Amino acid sequence: MSKWAVTFVDDHGVQDTEYFECARQPDLEQAARLIRAKLLPVPATLDLNDLEGRTSEPTVKSLKDQNSIRILTITPSP
């Protein structure tokens, strides 16, 4: 598995990077799920039924709208 660096801006406006192992580069929605599980473990267990099907990338939208977390980049980690 490859290691990927997901760089994001948190709810305080601070840029941070988390590292995850995935077989291939995660897309924006997959990265949002990984970030949510790491930073917000309780909300990560909740269902996004109200957003799924109505919007593309519901986890990305949820992180941005409810938690002010915005993913900037997804790059290979050395």
C-alpha positions in Angstrom: 0.0 0.0 0.0 1.1 3.5 -0.7 1.1 6.3 1.8 -0.8 9.5 0.9 -0.6 13.0 2.4 -3.9 14.8 2.7 -3.4 18.5 3.3 -6.4 20.5 4.6 -7.4 23.6 6.4 -9.1 22.9 9.8 -11.9 24.8 11.5 -9.4 27.3 13.0 -7.9 28.2 9.6 -4.7 26.2 10.3 -3.2 24.1 7.5 -2.5 20.5 8.6 -1.6 17.2 7.0 -2.7 13.7 7.8 -1.2 10.6 6.3 -3.1 7.5 5.2 -2.3 4.2 3.6 -4.4 3.4 0.5 -3.8 1.1 -2.5 -4.2 4.0 -4.9 -4.6 7.8 -4.6 -7.9 8.6 -2.8 -10.3 10.9 -4.6 -11.7 14.0 -2.8 -14.7 12.1 -1.3 -12.5 9.2 0.0 -10.0 11.7 1.5 -12.9 13.5 3.2 -14.1 10.2 4.7 -10.6 9.4 6.0 -10.2 12.9 7.5 -13.6 12.8 9.1 -12.9 9.4 10.7 -9.6 10.6 12.1 -10.7 14.1 13.3 -14.4 13.5 14.0 -14.8 9.9 15.0 -18.4 10.2 16.4 -19.9 12.1 13.4 -18.1 9.7 11.1 -20.4 7.0 12.3 -23.5 9.0 11.3 -25.3 8.4 8.1 -25.4 11.1 5.4 -28.6 9.9 3.9 -30.0 13.5 3.6 -27.0 14.4 1.4 -26.4 11.2 -0.5 -28.0 11.3 -3.9 -28.8 15.0 -3.7 -25.2 16.2 -3.9 -22.0 14.9 -5.3 -19.3 14.3 -2.6 -21.6 14.5 0.4 -18.7 14.0 2.9 -16.8 16.9 1.4 -19.8 19.1 1.6 -20.5 18.0 5.2 -16.9 18.7 6.3 -16.9 22.1 4.7 -20.4 23.3 5.8 -20.6 21.8 9.3 -17.0 21.7 10.4 -15.2 24.3 8.2 -12.7 21.7 7.1 -11.5 22.1 3.5 -9.2 19.6 1.7 -6.4 21.3 -0.3 -4.3 18.6 -1.8 -3.8 14.8 -1.9 -0.2 13.9 -2.7 2.1 10.8 -2.4 4.0 10.7 0.8 7.7 10.1 0.8 
